[in-house]
């Protein structure tokens, strides 16, 4: 199966409601749900930027 193309509704159905799904498919669906719902970073932070004080 291509888990990346599945919608969240399909993944939840496989992970929690489908009694015929194998345990490996359920685990893969739960992992993909976690990947799809995790928070993405808002922006880049430049930690190497040096503070420059005015003269």
N, C-alpha and C positions, 0 to 999 in steps of 0.2 A: 504494500500500500504506500501511497505517497501522502505522508502525514502533513506535509507543508501546504498542500492544496486543500485539505479538509477544513471545513468551517468549524467554528467553536461548537456549534450545535451538534454537528456530527461527532466531534471528539468527545463531548460530554455524554452523548448517547452510547458510544462504544465503551467509554471508561466506566460508567456507572449503571446504565440501564440494560445493556446487552448481556443476557445470560449465556449466550452461545459464543461469545468472544473468548479467545484464548487468553490466558494470563499475560503472555508476552505482548499481545495487542493492547490489552488494557493498560499495561505499564507504559507502552510507547505512546498511547493516547494521552495519559496523564502527563508524561514528560513534554509532549508537544503543547498541551494546555498551559503548562508552566512557562514554556518559551514564548508563547503568544501573548500571555497576559503580564509578563514581567515589565517593570518600568524601564523605559529607555531614558538614557541621559538627556537632560535638557540642552546642554551645550558644552563646549570644550572649556576646560580650565587650564590655563598655562601656568604650571607650577614653577617653571624655570624663569618666568618673567621677573626681572630685578626692578625693585622700586627705585625710582630716580627722584631725588629731592631737588627742588628749584634752588638756584644760587642767589 
